[in-house]
Amino acid sequence: MEKSRNTKVLIDSLIPLGMIFGSAIGVIFGMFFNPSFLVFSISIGAGIGLLVGVIAFAFYSKRGKKS
């Protein structure tokens, strides 16, 4: 029971975690460009993280239903 609960928590956390890690990667890449580009790099990183989180959520949700 505990394993399935932890798995559900992980699946539910994939989208916000993707956005957080995407924003962090955007900040790191933004440091190498013009400082005015930093705002755009954060939002682009969050958007890419959101996309990756949604794809991972869909993948793991479908995999969980099969087993």
Biotite code that builds the C-alpha atoms (Angstrom):
import biotite.structure as struc

atoms = struc.array([
    struc.Atom([0.000, 0.000, 0.000], chain_id="A", res_id=1, res_name="MET", atom_name="CA", element="C"),
    struc.Atom([2.774, 2.417, 0.898], chain_id="A", res_id=2, res_name="GLU", atom_name="CA", element="C"),
    struc.Atom([4.545, 1.865, -2.428], chain_id="A", res_id=3, res_name="LYS", atom_name="CA", element="C"),
    struc.Atom([1.440, 2.756, -4.464], chain_id="A", res_id=4, res_name="SER", atom_name="CA", element="C"),
    struc.Atom([0.850, 5.852, -2.333], chain_id="A", res_id=5, res_name="ARG", atom_name="CA", element="C"),
    struc.Atom([4.434, 7.027, -2.874], chain_id="A", res_id=6, res_name="ASN", atom_name="CA", element="C"),
    struc.Atom([4.089, 6.365, -6.600], chain_id="A", res_id=7, res_name="THR", atom_name="CA", element="C"),
    struc.Atom([0.880, 8.416, -6.735], chain_id="A", res_id=8, res_name="LYS", atom_name="CA", element="C"),
    struc.Atom([2.567, 11.289, -4.920], chain_id="A", res_id=9, res_name="VAL", atom_name="CA", element="C"),
    struc.Atom([5.477, 11.165, -7.389], chain_id="A", res_id=10, res_name="LEU", atom_name="CA", element="C"),
    struc.Atom([3.139, 11.125, -10.380], chain_id="A", res_id=11, res_name="ILE", atom_name="CA", element="C"),
    struc.Atom([1.166, 14.065, -8.990], chain_id="A", res_id=12, res_name="ASP", atom_name="CA", element="C"),
    struc.Atom([4.399, 16.000, -8.418], chain_id="A", res_id=13, res_name="SER", atom_name="CA", element="C"),
    struc.Atom([5.900, 15.580, -11.892], chain_id="A", res_id=14, res_name="LEU", atom_name="CA", element="C"),
    struc.Atom([4.381, 18.723, -13.415], chain_id="A", res_id=15, res_name="ILE", atom_name="CA", element="C"),
    struc.Atom([5.412, 21.160, -10.638], chain_id="A", res_id=16, res_name="PRO", atom_name="CA", element="C"),
    struc.Atom([8.847, 19.544, -10.365], chain_id="A", res_id=17, res_name="LEU", atom_name="CA", element="C"),
    struc.Atom([9.304, 19.876, -14.110], chain_id="A", res_id=18, res_name="GLY", atom_name="CA", element="C"),
    struc.Atom([8.484, 23.562, -13.908], chain_id="A", res_id=19, res_name="MET", atom_name="CA", element="C"),
    struc.Atom([10.860, 24.123, -10.986], chain_id="A", res_id=20, res_name="ILE", atom_name="CA", element="C"),
    struc.Atom([13.761, 22.307, -12.652], chain_id="A", res_id=21, res_name="PHE", atom_name="CA", element="C"),
    struc.Atom([12.994, 24.014, -15.970], chain_id="A", res_id=22, res_name="GLY", atom_name="CA", element="C"),
    struc.Atom([13.110, 27.423, -14.299], chain_id="A", res_id=23, res_name="SER", atom_name="CA", element="C"),
    struc.Atom([16.399, 26.546, -12.606], chain_id="A", res_id=24, res_name="ALA", atom_name="CA", element="C"),
    struc.Atom([17.911, 25.435, -15.906], chain_id="A", res_id=25, res_name="ILE", atom_name="CA", element="C"),
    struc.Atom([16.578, 28.635, -17.503], chain_id="A", res_id=26, res_name="GLY", atom_name="CA", element="C"),
    struc.Atom([18.329, 30.715, -14.838], chain_id="A", res_id=27, res_name="VAL", atom_name="CA", element="C"),
    struc.Atom([21.596, 28.850, -15.387], chain_id="A", res_id=28, res_name="ILE", atom_name="CA", element="C"),
    struc.Atom([21.413, 29.354, -19.159], chain_id="A", res_id=29, res_name="PHE", atom_name="CA", element="C"),
    struc.Atom([20.312, 32.961, -18.640], chain_id="A", res_id=30, res_name="GLY", atom_name="CA", element="C"),
    struc.Atom([23.510, 33.748, -16.777], chain_id="A", res_id=31, res_name="MET", atom_name="CA", element="C"),
    struc.Atom([25.486, 33.188, -19.961], chain_id="A", res_id=32, res_name="PHE", atom_name="CA", element="C"),
    struc.Atom([23.377, 35.582, -22.032], chain_id="A", res_id=33, res_name="PHE", atom_name="CA", element="C"),
    struc.Atom([22.412, 39.222, -21.769], chain_id="A", res_id=34, res_name="ASN", atom_name="CA", element="C"),
    struc.Atom([20.894, 39.994, -18.324], chain_id="A", res_id=35, res_name="PRO", atom_name="CA", element="C"),
    struc.Atom([17.731, 41.360, -19.969], chain_id="A", res_id=36, res_name="SER", atom_name="CA", element="C"),
    struc.Atom([17.201, 37.884, -21.442], chain_id="A", res_id=37, res_name="PHE", atom_name="CA", element="C"),
    struc.Atom([17.033, 36.374, -17.925], chain_id="A", res_id=38, res_name="LEU", atom_name="CA", element="C"),
    struc.Atom([13.290, 37.019, -17.552], chain_id="A", res_id=39, res_name="VAL", atom_name="CA", element="C"),
    struc.Atom([12.561, 35.262, -20.822], chain_id="A", res_id=40, res_name="PHE", atom_name="CA", element="C"),
    struc.Atom([14.866, 32.361, -20.020], chain_id="A", res_id=41, res_name="SER", atom_name="CA", element="C"),
    struc.Atom([13.030, 31.720, -16.745], chain_id="A", res_id=42, res_name="ILE", atom_name="CA", element="C"),
    struc.Atom([9.630, 31.666, -18.437], chain_id="A", res_id=43, res_name="SER", atom_name="CA", element="C"),
    struc.Atom([10.875, 29.582, -21.360], chain_id="A", res_id=44, res_name="ILE", atom_name="CA", element="C"),
    struc.Atom([12.513, 27.148, -18.923], chain_id="A", res_id=45, res_name="GLY", atom_name="CA", element="C"),
    struc.Atom([9.292, 26.868, -16.928], chain_id="A", res_id=46, res_name="ALA", atom_name="CA", element="C"),
    struc.Atom([7.327, 26.253, -20.124], chain_id="A", res_id=47, res_name="GLY", atom_name="CA", element="C"),
    struc.Atom([9.702, 23.539, -21.267], chain_id="A", res_id=48, res_name="ILE", atom_name="CA", element="C"),
    struc.Atom([9.628, 22.028, -17.769], chain_id="A", res_id=49, res_name="GLY", atom_name="CA", element="C"),
    struc.Atom([5.827, 22.087, -17.876], chain_id="A", res_id=50, res_name="LEU", atom_name="CA", element="C"),
    struc.Atom([5.871, 20.266, -21.201], chain_id="A", res_id=51, res_name="LEU", atom_name="CA", element="C"),
    struc.Atom([8.294, 17.622, -19.910], chain_id="A", res_id=52, res_name="VAL", atom_name="CA", element="C"),
    struc.Atom([6.258, 17.231, -16.712], chain_id="A", res_id=53, res_name="GLY", atom_name="CA", element="C"),
    struc.Atom([3.013, 16.726, -18.639], chain_id="A", res_id=54, res_name="VAL", atom_name="CA", element="C"),
    struc.Atom([4.644, 14.153, -20.937], chain_id="A", res_id=55, res_name="ILE", atom_name="CA", element="C"),
    struc.Atom([6.119, 12.285, -17.955], chain_id="A", res_id=56, res_name="ALA", atom_name="CA", element="C"),
    struc.Atom([2.770, 12.476, -16.154], chain_id="A", res_id=57, res_name="PHE", atom_name="CA", element="C"),
    struc.Atom([0.954, 10.994, -19.142], chain_id="A", res_id=58, res_name="ALA", atom_name="CA", element="C"),
    struc.Atom([3.595, 8.276, -19.581], chain_id="A", res_id=59, res_name="PHE", atom_name="CA", element="C"),
    struc.Atom([3.611, 7.186, -15.932], chain_id="A", res_id=60, res_name="TYR", atom_name="CA", element="C"),
    struc.Atom([-0.170, 7.456, -15.588], chain_id="A", res_id=61, res_name="SER", atom_name="CA", element="C"),
    struc.Atom([-0.717, 5.111, -18.541], chain_id="A", res_id=62, res_name="LYS", atom_name="CA", element="C"),
    struc.Atom([1.966, 2.730, -17.282], chain_id="A", res_id=63, res_name="ARG", atom_name="CA", element="C"),
    struc.Atom([0.352, 2.643, -13.847], chain_id="A", res_id=64, res_name="GLY", atom_name="CA", element="C"),
    struc.Atom([-3.066, 1.752, -15.263], chain_id="A", res_id=65, res_name="LYS", atom_name="CA", element="C"),
    struc.Atom([-1.695, -1.235, -17.208], chain_id="A", res_id=66, res_name="LYS", atom_name="CA", element="C"),
    struc.Atom([-0.193, -2.933, -14.163], chain_id="A", res_id=67, res_name="SER", atom_name="CA", element="C"),
])
